[in-house]
Amino acid sequence: MGRKKVDELRKKSVEELIKMLNDLNDEYMKYKKIIRAGGAPEKPGKVREIRKMRARILTILSERGIKL
């Protein structure tokens, strides 16, 4: 993710970021369930991408003083 995308995240409101985080958490749990069952996800790189995006959003929220 380039600098441009991070800047776009920073422009979003807290409510939008929390909604995005919840959506990413749901998607991440689906992938984790597949992995725990012994399967391989269709897009293994997507799991890493989701984890990184979650971390970015949590970082932005903590910079704004929002603790989840």
C-alpha positions in Angstrom: 0.0 0.0 0.0 1.5 3.3 -1.0 1.6 6.5 0.8 -1.5 7.7 -1.2 -3.7 5.0 0.3 -2.5 5.7 3.8 -3.4 9.3 3.3 -6.8 8.3 2.1 -7.3 6.3 5.3 -6.3 9.3 7.4 -9.0 11.4 5.8 -11.7 9.0 6.8 -13.8 9.6 9.9 -13.5 7.5 13.0 -16.9 5.8 12.3 -15.7 4.9 8.8 -12.5 3.5 10.1 -14.2 1.4 12.7 -16.7 0.0 10.1 -13.7 -0.9 7.9 -12.0 -2.5 10.8 -15.1 -4.6 11.7 -15.4 -5.7 8.1 -11.7 -6.7 7.9 -12.1 -8.6 11.2 -15.0 -10.6 9.8 -13.1 -11.4 6.6 -9.9 -12.3 8.6 -11.9 -14.7 10.8 -13.3 -16.5 7.7 -9.7 -17.1 6.5 -8.5 -18.2 10.0 -11.4 -20.7 10.2 -10.3 -22.2 6.8 -6.7 -22.4 7.9 -7.6 -24.0 11.3 -9.7 -26.6 9.5 -6.5 -27.6 7.7 -7.4 -26.1 4.4 -5.5 -23.5 2.3 -7.2 -20.2 1.5 -7.8 -19.4 -2.1 -5.6 -16.3 -1.8 -3.0 -16.8 0.9 -1.6 -13.3 0.3 -4.9 -11.8 1.2 -4.6 -12.9 4.8 -1.3 -10.9 5.2 -2.9 -8.0 3.4 -5.9 -8.0 5.8 -3.6 -8.2 8.8 -1.6 -5.2 7.6 -4.6 -3.1 6.8 -6.0 -3.9 10.3 -2.8 -2.7 11.8 -2.8 0.5 9.7 -6.4 1.3 10.8 -5.6 0.6 14.5 -2.5 2.8 14.3 -4.5 5.7 12.8 -7.2 5.2 15.5 -4.6 5.2 18.3 -3.0 8.3 16.9 -6.4 10.0 17.2 -6.7 8.8 20.8 -9.3 6.1 20.2 -8.7 2.9 22.1 -10.5 -0.2 21.0 
